[in-house]
């Protein structure tokens, strides 16, 4: 029989969120969305594919009133999230420290309530998480609606996160 871990030992390896700035058009097109109606349908999906391949052919959309994701001004929210992420990384922060930094500096950004919520949805744990596993059935663990709305508005860059295991002996990436 295998050795049982001591109560102070972790059974699962520890993971840390790593935040990165990426081009929205390089993210997988979120085709698994089932609702709301403004996010689905062949016309919507074709528009998103065209925006990825030739963004100048599809006009940028302004925020609209159909759903929470489309009501957000993602240009403002993504820019603020990227700015805060870069400031936190320049200060030597990583993982949860970045989330704490974003929370602490959010009110200074001069954003509305929706955009503040959107910054938190990008720059804190639970942000956009693309599934990078080969032949994965789902393209996103989290954030497909946020990516769709940003594609629809023509946002160029956004923040994504991935979970990286920490070394069991060192606790480092």
Chimera marker file (.cmm) of the C-alpha trace (Angstrom):
<marker_set name="trace">
<marker id="1" x="0.000" y="0.000" z="0.000" r="1" g="1" b="0" radius="0.5"/>
<marker id="2" x="1.225" y="3.531" z="-0.849" r="1" g="1" b="0" radius="0.5"/>
<marker id="3" x="2.387" y="6.072" z="1.670" r="1" g="1" b="0" radius="0.5"/>
<marker id="4" x="-0.312" y="8.406" z="2.985" r="1" g="1" b="0" radius="0.5"/>
<marker id="5" x="0.635" y="12.086" z="3.115" r="1" g="1" b="0" radius="0.5"/>
<marker id="6" x="0.991" y="13.761" z="6.465" r="1" g="1" b="0" radius="0.5"/>
<marker id="7" x="-1.859" y="16.156" z="7.342" r="1" g="1" b="0" radius="0.5"/>
<marker id="8" x="0.433" y="19.117" z="6.693" r="1" g="1" b="0" radius="0.5"/>
<marker id="9" x="1.352" y="17.851" z="3.199" r="1" g="1" b="0" radius="0.5"/>
<marker id="10" x="-0.658" y="18.766" z="0.139" r="1" g="1" b="0" radius="0.5"/>
<marker id="11" x="-2.281" y="15.813" z="-1.622" r="1" g="1" b="0" radius="0.5"/>
<marker id="12" x="-2.475" y="17.740" z="-4.898" r="1" g="1" b="0" radius="0.5"/>
<marker id="13" x="0.308" y="19.872" z="-6.330" r="1" g="1" b="0" radius="0.5"/>
<marker id="14" x="-0.114" y="23.577" z="-5.755" r="1" g="1" b="0" radius="0.5"/>
<marker id="15" x="-0.966" y="25.769" z="-8.721" r="1" g="1" b="0" radius="0.5"/>
<marker id="16" x="-0.514" y="29.464" z="-9.305" r="1" g="1" b="0" radius="0.5"/>
<marker id="17" x="-2.372" y="31.670" z="-11.762" r="1" g="1" b="0" radius="0.5"/>
<marker id="18" x="-0.161" y="33.237" z="-14.420" r="1" g="1" b="0" radius="0.5"/>
<marker id="19" x="-1.607" y="36.273" z="-16.201" r="1" g="1" b="0" radius="0.5"/>
<marker id="20" x="-0.625" y="37.209" z="-19.746" r="1" g="1" b="0" radius="0.5"/>
<marker id="21" x="-1.579" y="39.863" z="-22.269" r="1" g="1" b="0" radius="0.5"/>
<marker id="22" x="-2.676" y="38.284" z="-25.550" r="1" g="1" b="0" radius="0.5"/>
<marker id="23" x="-4.187" y="39.416" z="-28.846" r="1" g="1" b="0" radius="0.5"/>
<marker id="24" x="-7.929" y="38.719" z="-28.800" r="1" g="1" b="0" radius="0.5"/>
<marker id="25" x="-7.901" y="37.569" z="-32.434" r="1" g="1" b="0" radius="0.5"/>
<marker id="26" x="-5.416" y="34.814" z="-31.475" r="1" g="1" b="0" radius="0.5"/>
<marker id="27" x="-7.815" y="33.277" z="-28.950" r="1" g="1" b="0" radius="0.5"/>
<marker id="28" x="-10.043" y="30.387" z="-30.045" r="1" g="1" b="0" radius="0.5"/>
<marker id="29" x="-13.407" y="31.460" z="-31.458" r="1" g="1" b="0" radius="0.5"/>
<marker id="30" x="-15.878" y="30.617" z="-28.683" r="1" g="1" b="0" radius="0.5"/>
<marker id="31" x="-18.354" y="28.389" z="-30.541" r="1" g="1" b="0" radius="0.5"/>
<marker id="32" x="-19.629" y="26.483" z="-27.487" r="1" g="1" b="0" radius="0.5"/>
<marker id="33" x="-21.861" y="29.357" z="-26.330" r="1" g="1" b="0" radius="0.5"/>
<marker id="34" x="-25.511" y="28.316" z="-26.004" r="1" g="1" b="0" radius="0.5"/>
<marker id="35" x="-27.087" y="31.557" z="-24.760" r="1" g="1" b="0" radius="0.5"/>
<marker id="36" x="-27.951" y="34.461" z="-24.703" r="1" g="1" b="0" radius="0.5"/>
<marker id="37" x="-29.292" y="34.816" z="-28.269" r="1" g="1" b="0" radius="0.5"/>
<marker id="38" x="-27.030" y="37.822" z="-29.056" r="1" g="1" b="0" radius="0.5"/>
<marker id="39" x="-23.982" y="35.546" z="-28.652" r="1" g="1" b="0" radius="0.5"/>
<marker id="40" x="-25.031" y="32.682" z="-30.921" r="1" g="1" b="0" radius="0.5"/>
<marker id="41" x="-26.008" y="31.941" z="-34.486" r="1" g="1" b="0" radius="0.5"/>
<marker id="42" x="-24.250" y="31.503" z="-37.816" r="1" g="1" b="0" radius="0.5"/>
<marker id="43" x="-24.207" y="35.248" z="-38.599" r="1" g="1" b="0" radius="0.5"/>
<marker id="44" x="-22.540" y="36.050" z="-35.268" r="1" g="1" b="0" radius="0.5"/>
<marker id="45" x="-19.992" y="33.237" z="-35.600" r="1" g="1" b="0" radius="0.5"/>
<marker id="46" x="-19.115" y="34.186" z="-39.197" r="1" g="1" b="0" radius="0.5"/>
<marker id="47" x="-18.591" y="37.805" z="-38.103" r="1" g="1" b="0" radius="0.5"/>
<marker id="48" x="-16.221" y="36.679" z="-35.351" r="1" g="1" b="0" radius="0.5"/>
<marker id="49" x="-14.246" y="34.473" z="-37.732" r="1" g="1" b="0" radius="0.5"/>
<marker id="50" x="-13.952" y="37.312" z="-40.249" r="1" g="1" b="0" radius="0.5"/>
<marker id="51" x="-12.835" y="39.681" z="-37.454" r="1" g="1" b="0" radius="0.5"/>
<marker id="52" x="-10.074" y="37.215" z="-36.537" r="1" g="1" b="0" radius="0.5"/>
<marker id="53" x="-8.821" y="36.919" z="-40.128" r="1" g="1" b="0" radius="0.5"/>
<marker id="54" x="-9.429" y="40.449" z="-41.420" r="1" g="1" b="0" radius="0.5"/>
<marker id="55" x="-10.411" y="42.778" z="-38.560" r="1" g="1" b="0" radius="0.5"/>
<marker id="56" x="-10.626" y="45.833" z="-40.816" r="1" g="1" b="0" radius="0.5"/>
<marker id="57" x="-13.617" y="44.286" z="-42.688" r="1" g="1" b="0" radius="0.5"/>
<marker id="58" x="-15.932" y="44.152" z="-39.664" r="1" g="1" b="0" radius="0.5"/>
<marker id="59" x="-16.841" y="47.456" z="-37.999" r="1" g="1" b="0" radius="0.5"/>
<marker id="60" x="-16.274" y="47.701" z="-34.256" r="1" g="1" b="0" radius="0.5"/>
<marker id="61" x="-19.419" y="47.519" z="-32.161" r="1" g="1" b="0" radius="0.5"/>
<marker id="62" x="-20.220" y="49.904" z="-29.368" r="1" g="1" b="0" radius="0.5"/>
<marker id="63" x="-21.551" y="48.488" z="-26.100" r="1" g="1" b="0" radius="0.5"/>
<marker id="64" x="-25.216" y="47.544" z="-26.433" r="1" g="1" b="0" radius="0.5"/>
<marker id="65" x="-28.046" y="46.691" z="-24.048" r="1" g="1" b="0" radius="0.5"/>
<marker id="66" x="-28.722" y="43.038" z="-24.914" r="1" g="1" b="0" radius="0.5"/>
<marker id="67" x="-26.744" y="41.276" z="-22.131" r="1" g="1" b="0" radius="0.5"/>
<marker id="68" x="-24.186" y="42.011" z="-19.410" r="1" g="1" b="0" radius="0.5"/>
<marker id="69" x="-21.236" y="41.038" z="-21.595" r="1" g="1" b="0" radius="0.5"/>
<marker id="70" x="-22.264" y="43.330" z="-24.458" r="1" g="1" b="0" radius="0.5"/>
<marker id="71" x="-23.095" y="46.231" z="-22.089" r="1" g="1" b="0" radius="0.5"/>
<marker id="72" x="-19.467" y="46.467" z="-20.954" r="1" g="1" b="0" radius="0.5"/>
<marker id="73" x="-17.110" y="48.810" z="-22.774" r="1" g="1" b="0" radius="0.5"/>
<marker id="74" x="-14.429" y="46.156" z="-23.218" r="1" g="1" b="0" radius="0.5"/>
<marker id="75" x="-11.979" y="48.641" z="-24.766" r="1" g="1" b="0" radius="0.5"/>
<marker id="76" x="-11.840" y="50.506" z="-21.433" r="1" g="1" b="0" radius="0.5"/>
<marker id="77" x="-11.964" y="47.380" z="-19.274" r="1" g="1" b="0" radius="0.5"/>
<marker id="78" x="-9.255" y="45.480" z="-21.165" r="1" g="1" b="0" radius="0.5"/>
<marker id="79" x="-6.982" y="48.544" z="-21.269" r="1" g="1" b="0" radius="0.5"/>
<marker id="80" x="-7.329" y="49.020" z="-17.499" r="1" g="1" b="0" radius="0.5"/>
<marker id="81" x="-6.757" y="45.310" z="-16.803" r="1" g="1" b="0" radius="0.5"/>
<marker id="82" x="-3.635" y="45.288" z="-18.991" r="1" g="1" b="0" radius="0.5"/>
<marker id="83" x="-2.309" y="48.463" z="-17.355" r="1" g="1" b="0" radius="0.5"/>
<marker id="84" x="-2.851" y="47.076" z="-13.840" r="1" g="1" b="0" radius="0.5"/>
<marker id="85" x="-1.352" y="43.702" z="-14.762" r="1" g="1" b="0" radius="0.5"/>
<marker id="86" x="1.783" y="45.319" z="-16.163" r="1" g="1" b="0" radius="0.5"/>
<marker id="87" x="2.139" y="47.573" z="-13.109" r="1" g="1" b="0" radius="0.5"/>
<marker id="88" x="1.800" y="44.569" z="-10.789" r="1" g="1" b="0" radius="0.5"/>
<marker id="89" x="4.322" y="42.528" z="-12.769" r="1" g="1" b="0" radius="0.5"/>
<marker id="90" x="6.753" y="45.468" z="-12.823" r="1" g="1" b="0" radius="0.5"/>
<marker id="91" x="6.446" y="45.602" z="-9.021" r="1" g="1" b="0" radius="0.5"/>
<marker id="92" x="7.507" y="41.934" z="-8.893" r="1" g="1" b="0" radius="0.5"/>
<marker id="93" x="4.074" y="40.540" z="-8.045" r="1" g="1" b="0" radius="0.5"/>
<marker id="94" x="2.741" y="37.240" z="-9.343" r="1" g="1" b="0" radius="0.5"/>
<marker id="95" x="-0.176" y="34.870" z="-8.776" r="1" g="1" b="0" radius="0.5"/>
<marker id="96" x="-2.647" y="35.987" z="-6.144" r="1" g="1" b="0" radius="0.5"/>
<marker id="97" x="-0.525" y="39.080" z="-5.537" r="1" g="1" b="0" radius="0.5"/>
<marker id="98" x="-1.619" y="40.347" z="-8.952" r="1" g="1" b="0" radius="0.5"/>
<marker id="99" x="-5.288" y="39.822" z="-8.069" r="1" g="1" b="0" radius="0.5"/>
<marker id="100" x="-4.769" y="41.713" z="-4.815" r="1" g="1" b="0" radius="0.5"/>
<marker id="101" x="-3.054" y="44.547" z="-6.681" r="1" g="1" b="0" radius="0.5"/>
<marker id="102" x="-5.914" y="44.801" z="-9.199" r="1" g="1" b="0" radius="0.5"/>
<marker id="103" x="-8.466" y="44.893" z="-6.377" r="1" g="1" b="0" radius="0.5"/>
<marker id="104" x="-6.531" y="47.551" z="-4.517" r="1" g="1" b="0" radius="0.5"/>
<marker id="105" x="-6.045" y="49.863" z="-7.503" r="1" g="1" b="0" radius="0.5"/>
<marker id="106" x="-9.396" y="49.387" z="-9.264" r="1" g="1" b="0" radius="0.5"/>
<marker id="107" x="-11.118" y="52.491" z="-7.879" r="1" g="1" b="0" radius="0.5"/>
<marker id="108" x="-8.293" y="54.684" z="-9.203" r="1" g="1" b="0" radius="0.5"/>
<marker id="109" x="-9.041" y="53.736" z="-12.814" r="1" g="1" b="0" radius="0.5"/>
<marker id="110" x="-12.071" y="56.019" z="-13.256" r="1" g="1" b="0" radius="0.5"/>
<marker id="111" x="-14.300" y="53.270" z="-14.639" r="1" g="1" b="0" radius="0.5"/>
<marker id="112" x="-18.026" y="52.684" z="-14.367" r="1" g="1" b="0" radius="0.5"/>
<marker id="113" x="-19.449" y="49.787" z="-12.356" r="1" g="1" b="0" radius="0.5"/>
<marker id="114" x="-19.751" y="47.422" z="-15.343" r="1" g="1" b="0" radius="0.5"/>
<marker id="115" x="-16.225" y="48.117" z="-16.498" r="1" g="1" b="0" radius="0.5"/>
<marker id="116" x="-14.890" y="47.635" z="-12.953" r="1" g="1" b="0" radius="0.5"/>
<marker id="117" x="-16.636" y="44.256" z="-12.812" r="1" g="1" b="0" radius="0.5"/>
<marker id="118" x="-15.132" y="43.417" z="-16.198" r="1" g="1" b="0" radius="0.5"/>
<marker id="119" x="-11.613" y="44.324" z="-15.014" r="1" g="1" b="0" radius="0.5"/>
<marker id="120" x="-12.116" y="41.965" z="-12.071" r="1" g="1" b="0" radius="0.5"/>
<marker id="121" x="-13.326" y="39.297" z="-14.507" r="1" g="1" b="0" radius="0.5"/>
<marker id="122" x="-10.048" y="39.661" z="-16.413" r="1" g="1" b="0" radius="0.5"/>
<marker id="123" x="-7.438" y="40.441" z="-13.786" r="1" g="1" b="0" radius="0.5"/>
<marker id="124" x="-8.446" y="38.233" z="-10.889" r="1" g="1" b="0" radius="0.5"/>
<marker id="125" x="-8.684" y="34.501" z="-10.344" r="1" g="1" b="0" radius="0.5"/>
<marker id="126" x="-11.484" y="33.167" z="-12.520" r="1" g="1" b="0" radius="0.5"/>
<marker id="127" x="-10.413" y="35.181" z="-15.570" r="1" g="1" b="0" radius="0.5"/>
<marker id="128" x="-10.373" y="34.017" z="-19.174" r="1" g="1" b="0" radius="0.5"/>
<marker id="129" x="-8.865" y="30.525" z="-19.295" r="1" g="1" b="0" radius="0.5"/>
<marker id="130" x="-8.431" y="29.050" z="-22.769" r="1" g="1" b="0" radius="0.5"/>
<marker id="131" x="-8.117" y="25.285" z="-22.900" r="1" g="1" b="0" radius="0.5"/>
<marker id="132" x="-4.805" y="24.589" z="-24.628" r="1" g="1" b="0" radius="0.5"/>
<marker id="133" x="-4.963" y="20.798" z="-24.440" r="1" g="1" b="0" radius="0.5"/>
<marker id="134" x="-4.711" y="19.131" z="-27.866" r="1" g="1" b="0" radius="0.5"/>
<marker id="135" x="-8.052" y="17.848" z="-29.233" r="1" g="1" b="0" radius="0.5"/>
<marker id="136" x="-9.950" y="19.341" z="-26.289" r="1" g="1" b="0" radius="0.5"/>
<marker id="137" x="-13.739" y="19.211" z="-26.635" r="1" g="1" b="0" radius="0.5"/>
<marker id="138" x="-14.160" y="22.618" z="-24.984" r="1" g="1" b="0" radius="0.5"/>
<marker id="139" x="-12.054" y="25.596" z="-26.009" r="1" g="1" b="0" radius="0.5"/>
<marker id="140" x="-12.448" y="27.476" z="-22.716" r="1" g="1" b="0" radius="0.5"/>
<marker id="141" x="-12.499" y="26.509" z="-19.077" r="1" g="1" b="0" radius="0.5"/>
<marker id="142" x="-13.765" y="30.007" z="-18.326" r="1" g="1" b="0" radius="0.5"/>
<marker id="143" x="-14.411" y="33.261" z="-20.178" r="1" g="1" b="0" radius="0.5"/>
<marker id="144" x="-15.894" y="32.357" z="-23.546" r="1" g="1" b="0" radius="0.5"/>
<marker id="145" x="-18.628" y="35.038" z="-23.271" r="1" g="1" b="0" radius="0.5"/>
<marker id="146" x="-16.014" y="37.674" z="-22.396" r="1" g="1" b="0" radius="0.5"/>
<marker id="147" x="-13.920" y="36.717" z="-25.406" r="1" g="1" b="0" radius="0.5"/>
<marker id="148" x="-16.987" y="36.763" z="-27.678" r="1" g="1" b="0" radius="0.5"/>
<marker id="149" x="-18.002" y="40.253" z="-26.520" r="1" g="1" b="0" radius="0.5"/>
<marker id="150" x="-14.430" y="41.532" z="-26.955" r="1" g="1" b="0" radius="0.5"/>
<marker id="151" x="-14.273" y="40.065" z="-30.460" r="1" g="1" b="0" radius="0.5"/>
<marker id="152" x="-17.618" y="41.688" z="-31.259" r="1" g="1" b="0" radius="0.5"/>
<marker id="153" x="-16.350" y="45.096" z="-30.067" r="1" g="1" b="0" radius="0.5"/>
<marker id="154" x="-13.011" y="44.761" z="-31.857" r="1" g="1" b="0" radius="0.5"/>
<marker id="155" x="-10.816" y="44.780" z="-28.750" r="1" g="1" b="0" radius="0.5"/>
<marker id="156" x="-7.226" y="44.105" z="-29.765" r="1" g="1" b="0" radius="0.5"/>
<marker id="157" x="-5.617" y="42.824" z="-26.538" r="1" g="1" b="0" radius="0.5"/>
<marker id="158" x="-6.878" y="41.328" z="-23.299" r="1" g="1" b="0" radius="0.5"/>
<marker id="159" x="-5.692" y="39.439" z="-20.237" r="1" g="1" b="0" radius="0.5"/>
<marker id="160" x="-5.881" y="35.654" z="-19.934" r="1" g="1" b="0" radius="0.5"/>
<marker id="161" x="-4.783" y="33.356" z="-17.166" r="1" g="1" b="0" radius="0.5"/>
<marker id="162" x="-3.493" y="29.833" z="-17.001" r="1" g="1" b="0" radius="0.5"/>
<marker id="163" x="-2.733" y="27.677" z="-14.006" r="1" g="1" b="0" radius="0.5"/>
<marker id="164" x="0.855" y="26.531" z="-13.683" r="1" g="1" b="0" radius="0.5"/>
<marker id="165" x="1.894" y="23.852" z="-11.182" r="1" g="1" b="0" radius="0.5"/>
<marker id="166" x="4.424" y="24.876" z="-8.582" r="1" g="1" b="0" radius="0.5"/>
<marker id="167" x="7.424" y="22.656" z="-7.980" r="1" g="1" b="0" radius="0.5"/>
<marker id="168" x="6.695" y="20.406" z="-5.006" r="1" g="1" b="0" radius="0.5"/>
<marker id="169" x="10.128" y="20.883" z="-3.495" r="1" g="1" b="0" radius="0.5"/>
<marker id="170" x="10.603" y="24.597" z="-4.161" r="1" g="1" b="0" radius="0.5"/>
<marker id="171" x="7.069" y="25.995" z="-4.390" r="1" g="1" b="0" radius="0.5"/>
<marker id="172" x="8.269" y="27.954" z="-7.464" r="1" g="1" b="0" radius="0.5"/>
<marker id="173" x="7.014" y="27.894" z="-11.043" r="1" g="1" b="0" radius="0.5"/>
<link id1="1" id2="2" r="1" g="1" b="0" radius="0.2"/>
<link id1="2" id2="3" r="1" g="1" b="0" radius="0.2"/>
<link id1="3" id2="4" r="1" g="1" b="0" radius="0.2"/>
<link id1="4" id2="5" r="1" g="1" b="0" radius="0.2"/>
<link id1="5" id2="6" r="1" g="1" b="0" radius="0.2"/>
<link id1="6" id2="7" r="1" g="1" b="0" radius="0.2"/>
<link id1="7" id2="8" r="1" g="1" b="0" radius="0.2"/>
<link id1="8" id2="9" r="1" g="1" b="0" radius="0.2"/>
<link id1="9" id2="10" r="1" g="1" b="0" radius="0.2"/>
<link id1="10" id2="11" r="1" g="1" b="0" radius="0.2"/>
<link id1="11" id2="12" r="1" g="1" b="0" radius="0.2"/>
<link id1="12" id2="13" r="1" g="1" b="0" radius="0.2"/>
<link id1="13" id2="14" r="1" g="1" b="0" radius="0.2"/>
<link id1="14" id2="15" r="1" g="1" b="0" radius="0.2"/>
<link id1="15" id2="16" r="1" g="1" b="0" radius="0.2"/>
<link id1="16" id2="17" r="1" g="1" b="0" radius="0.2"/>
<link id1="17" id2="18" r="1" g="1" b="0" radius="0.2"/>
<link id1="18" id2="19" r="1" g="1" b="0" radius="0.2"/>
<link id1="19" id2="20" r="1" g="1" b="0" radius="0.2"/>
<link id1="20" id2="21" r="1" g="1" b="0" radius="0.2"/>
<link id1="21" id2="22" r="1" g="1" b="0" radius="0.2"/>
<link id1="22" id2="23" r="1" g="1" b="0" radius="0.2"/>
<link id1="23" id2="24" r="1" g="1" b="0" radius="0.2"/>
<link id1="24" id2="25" r="1" g="1" b="0" radius="0.2"/>
<link id1="25" id2="26" r="1" g="1" b="0" radius="0.2"/>
<link id1="26" id2="27" r="1" g="1" b="0" radius="0.2"/>
<link id1="27" id2="28" r="1" g="1" b="0" radius="0.2"/>
<link id1="28" id2="29" r="1" g="1" b="0" radius="0.2"/>
<link id1="29" id2="30" r="1" g="1" b="0" radius="0.2"/>
<link id1="30" id2="31" r="1" g="1" b="0" radius="0.2"/>
<link id1="31" id2="32" r="1" g="1" b="0" radius="0.2"/>
<link id1="32" id2="33" r="1" g="1" b="0" radius="0.2"/>
<link id1="33" id2="34" r="1" g="1" b="0" radius="0.2"/>
<link id1="34" id2="35" r="1" g="1" b="0" radius="0.2"/>
<link id1="35" id2="36" r="1" g="1" b="0" radius="0.2"/>
<link id1="36" id2="37" r="1" g="1" b="0" radius="0.2"/>
<link id1="37" id2="38" r="1" g="1" b="0" radius="0.2"/>
<link id1="38" id2="39" r="1" g="1" b="0" radius="0.2"/>
<link id1="39" id2="40" r="1" g="1" b="0" radius="0.2"/>
<link id1="40" id2="41" r="1" g="1" b="0" radius="0.2"/>
<link id1="41" id2="42" r="1" g="1" b="0" radius="0.2"/>
<link id1="42" id2="43" r="1" g="1" b="0" radius="0.2"/>
<link id1="43" id2="44" r="1" g="1" b="0" radius="0.2"/>
<link id1="44" id2="45" r="1" g="1" b="0" radius="0.2"/>
<link id1="45" id2="46" r="1" g="1" b="0" radius="0.2"/>
<link id1="46" id2="47" r="1" g="1" b="0" radius="0.2"/>
<link id1="47" id2="48" r="1" g="1" b="0" radius="0.2"/>
<link id1="48" id2="49" r="1" g="1" b="0" radius="0.2"/>
<link id1="49" id2="50" r="1" g="1" b="0" radius="0.2"/>
<link id1="50" id2="51" r="1" g="1" b="0" radius="0.2"/>
<link id1="51" id2="52" r="1" g="1" b="0" radius="0.2"/>
<link id1="52" id2="53" r="1" g="1" b="0" radius="0.2"/>
<link id1="53" id2="54" r="1" g="1" b="0" radius="0.2"/>
<link id1="54" id2="55" r="1" g="1" b="0" radius="0.2"/>
<link id1="55" id2="56" r="1" g="1" b="0" radius="0.2"/>
<link id1="56" id2="57" r="1" g="1" b="0" radius="0.2"/>
<link id1="57" id2="58" r="1" g="1" b="0" radius="0.2"/>
<link id1="58" id2="59" r="1" g="1" b="0" radius="0.2"/>
<link id1="59" id2="60" r="1" g="1" b="0" radius="0.2"/>
<link id1="60" id2="61" r="1" g="1" b="0" radius="0.2"/>
<link id1="61" id2="62" r="1" g="1" b="0" radius="0.2"/>
<link id1="62" id2="63" r="1" g="1" b="0" radius="0.2"/>
<link id1="63" id2="64" r="1" g="1" b="0" radius="0.2"/>
<link id1="64" id2="65" r="1" g="1" b="0" radius="0.2"/>
<link id1="65" id2="66" r="1" g="1" b="0" radius="0.2"/>
<link id1="66" id2="67" r="1" g="1" b="0" radius="0.2"/>
<link id1="67" id2="68" r="1" g="1" b="0" radius="0.2"/>
<link id1="68" id2="69" r="1" g="1" b="0" radius="0.2"/>
<link id1="69" id2="70" r="1" g="1" b="0" radius="0.2"/>
<link id1="70" id2="71" r="1" g="1" b="0" radius="0.2"/>
<link id1="71" id2="72" r="1" g="1" b="0" radius="0.2"/>
<link id1="72" id2="73" r="1" g="1" b="0" radius="0.2"/>
<link id1="73" id2="74" r="1" g="1" b="0" radius="0.2"/>
<link id1="74" id2="75" r="1" g="1" b="0" radius="0.2"/>
<link id1="75" id2="76" r="1" g="1" b="0" radius="0.2"/>
<link id1="76" id2="77" r="1" g="1" b="0" radius="0.2"/>
<link id1="77" id2="78" r="1" g="1" b="0" radius="0.2"/>
<link id1="78" id2="79" r="1" g="1" b="0" radius="0.2"/>
<link id1="79" id2="80" r="1" g="1" b="0" radius="0.2"/>
<link id1="80" id2="81" r="1" g="1" b="0" radius="0.2"/>
<link id1="81" id2="82" r="1" g="1" b="0" radius="0.2"/>
<link id1="82" id2="83" r="1" g="1" b="0" radius="0.2"/>
<link id1="83" id2="84" r="1" g="1" b="0" radius="0.2"/>
<link id1="84" id2="85" r="1" g="1" b="0" radius="0.2"/>
<link id1="85" id2="86" r="1" g="1" b="0" radius="0.2"/>
<link id1="86" id2="87" r="1" g="1" b="0" radius="0.2"/>
<link id1="87" id2="88" r="1" g="1" b="0" radius="0.2"/>
<link id1="88" id2="89" r="1" g="1" b="0" radius="0.2"/>
<link id1="89" id2="90" r="1" g="1" b="0" radius="0.2"/>
<link id1="90" id2="91" r="1" g="1" b="0" radius="0.2"/>
<link id1="91" id2="92" r="1" g="1" b="0" radius="0.2"/>
<link id1="92" id2="93" r="1" g="1" b="0" radius="0.2"/>
<link id1="93" id2="94" r="1" g="1" b="0" radius="0.2"/>
<link id1="94" id2="95" r="1" g="1" b="0" radius="0.2"/>
<link id1="95" id2="96" r="1" g="1" b="0" radius="0.2"/>
<link id1="96" id2="97" r="1" g="1" b="0" radius="0.2"/>
<link id1="97" id2="98" r="1" g="1" b="0" radius="0.2"/>
<link id1="98" id2="99" r="1" g="1" b="0" radius="0.2"/>
<link id1="99" id2="100" r="1" g="1" b="0" radius="0.2"/>
<link id1="100" id2="101" r="1" g="1" b="0" radius="0.2"/>
<link id1="101" id2="102" r="1" g="1" b="0" radius="0.2"/>
<link id1="102" id2="103" r="1" g="1" b="0" radius="0.2"/>
<link id1="103" id2="104" r="1" g="1" b="0" radius="0.2"/>
<link id1="104" id2="105" r="1" g="1" b="0" radius="0.2"/>
<link id1="105" id2="106" r="1" g="1" b="0" radius="0.2"/>
<link id1="106" id2="107" r="1" g="1" b="0" radius="0.2"/>
<link id1="107" id2="108" r="1" g="1" b="0" radius="0.2"/>
<link id1="108" id2="109" r="1" g="1" b="0" radius="0.2"/>
<link id1="109" id2="110" r="1" g="1" b="0" radius="0.2"/>
<link id1="110" id2="111" r="1" g="1" b="0" radius="0.2"/>
<link id1="111" id2="112" r="1" g="1" b="0" radius="0.2"/>
<link id1="112" id2="113" r="1" g="1" b="0" radius="0.2"/>
<link id1="113" id2="114" r="1" g="1" b="0" radius="0.2"/>
<link id1="114" id2="115" r="1" g="1" b="0" radius="0.2"/>
<link id1="115" id2="116" r="1" g="1" b="0" radius="0.2"/>
<link id1="116" id2="117" r="1" g="1" b="0" radius="0.2"/>
<link id1="117" id2="118" r="1" g="1" b="0" radius="0.2"/>
<link id1="118" id2="119" r="1" g="1" b="0" radius="0.2"/>
<link id1="119" id2="120" r="1" g="1" b="0" radius="0.2"/>
<link id1="120" id2="121" r="1" g="1" b="0" radius="0.2"/>
<link id1="121" id2="122" r="1" g="1" b="0" radius="0.2"/>
<link id1="122" id2="123" r="1" g="1" b="0" radius="0.2"/>
<link id1="123" id2="124" r="1" g="1" b="0" radius="0.2"/>
<link id1="124" id2="125" r="1" g="1" b="0" radius="0.2"/>
<link id1="125" id2="126" r="1" g="1" b="0" radius="0.2"/>
<link id1="126" id2="127" r="1" g="1" b="0" radius="0.2"/>
<link id1="127" id2="128" r="1" g="1" b="0" radius="0.2"/>
<link id1="128" id2="129" r="1" g="1" b="0" radius="0.2"/>
<link id1="129" id2="130" r="1" g="1" b="0" radius="0.2"/>
<link id1="130" id2="131" r="1" g="1" b="0" radius="0.2"/>
<link id1="131" id2="132" r="1" g="1" b="0" radius="0.2"/>
<link id1="132" id2="133" r="1" g="1" b="0" radius="0.2"/>
<link id1="133" id2="134" r="1" g="1" b="0" radius="0.2"/>
<link id1="134" id2="135" r="1" g="1" b="0" radius="0.2"/>
<link id1="135" id2="136" r="1" g="1" b="0" radius="0.2"/>
<link id1="136" id2="137" r="1" g="1" b="0" radius="0.2"/>
<link id1="137" id2="138" r="1" g="1" b="0" radius="0.2"/>
<link id1="138" id2="139" r="1" g="1" b="0" radius="0.2"/>
<link id1="139" id2="140" r="1" g="1" b="0" radius="0.2"/>
<link id1="140" id2="141" r="1" g="1" b="0" radius="0.2"/>
<link id1="141" id2="142" r="1" g="1" b="0" radius="0.2"/>
<link id1="142" id2="143" r="1" g="1" b="0" radius="0.2"/>
<link id1="143" id2="144" r="1" g="1" b="0" radius="0.2"/>
<link id1="144" id2="145" r="1" g="1" b="0" radius="0.2"/>
<link id1="145" id2="146" r="1" g="1" b="0" radius="0.2"/>
<link id1="146" id2="147" r="1" g="1" b="0" radius="0.2"/>
<link id1="147" id2="148" r="1" g="1" b="0" radius="0.2"/>
<link id1="148" id2="149" r="1" g="1" b="0" radius="0.2"/>
<link id1="149" id2="150" r="1" g="1" b="0" radius="0.2"/>
<link id1="150" id2="151" r="1" g="1" b="0" radius="0.2"/>
<link id1="151" id2="152" r="1" g="1" b="0" radius="0.2"/>
<link id1="152" id2="153" r="1" g="1" b="0" radius="0.2"/>
<link id1="153" id2="154" r="1" g="1" b="0" radius="0.2"/>
<link id1="154" id2="155" r="1" g="1" b="0" radius="0.2"/>
<link id1="155" id2="156" r="1" g="1" b="0" radius="0.2"/>
<link id1="156" id2="157" r="1" g="1" b="0" radius="0.2"/>
<link id1="157" id2="158" r="1" g="1" b="0" radius="0.2"/>
<link id1="158" id2="159" r="1" g="1" b="0" radius="0.2"/>
<link id1="159" id2="160" r="1" g="1" b="0" radius="0.2"/>
<link id1="160" id2="161" r="1" g="1" b="0" radius="0.2"/>
<link id1="161" id2="162" r="1" g="1" b="0" radius="0.2"/>
<link id1="162" id2="163" r="1" g="1" b="0" radius="0.2"/>
<link id1="163" id2="164" r="1" g="1" b="0" radius="0.2"/>
<link id1="164" id2="165" r="1" g="1" b="0" radius="0.2"/>
<link id1="165" id2="166" r="1" g="1" b="0" radius="0.2"/>
<link id1="166" id2="167" r="1" g="1" b="0" radius="0.2"/>
<link id1="167" id2="168" r="1" g="1" b="0" radius="0.2"/>
<link id1="168" id2="169" r="1" g="1" b="0" radius="0.2"/>
<link id1="169" id2="170" r="1" g="1" b="0" radius="0.2"/>
<link id1="170" id2="171" r="1" g="1" b="0" radius="0.2"/>
<link id1="171" id2="172" r="1" g="1" b="0" radius="0.2"/>
<link id1="172" id2="173" r="1" g="1" b="0" radius="0.2"/>
</marker_set>
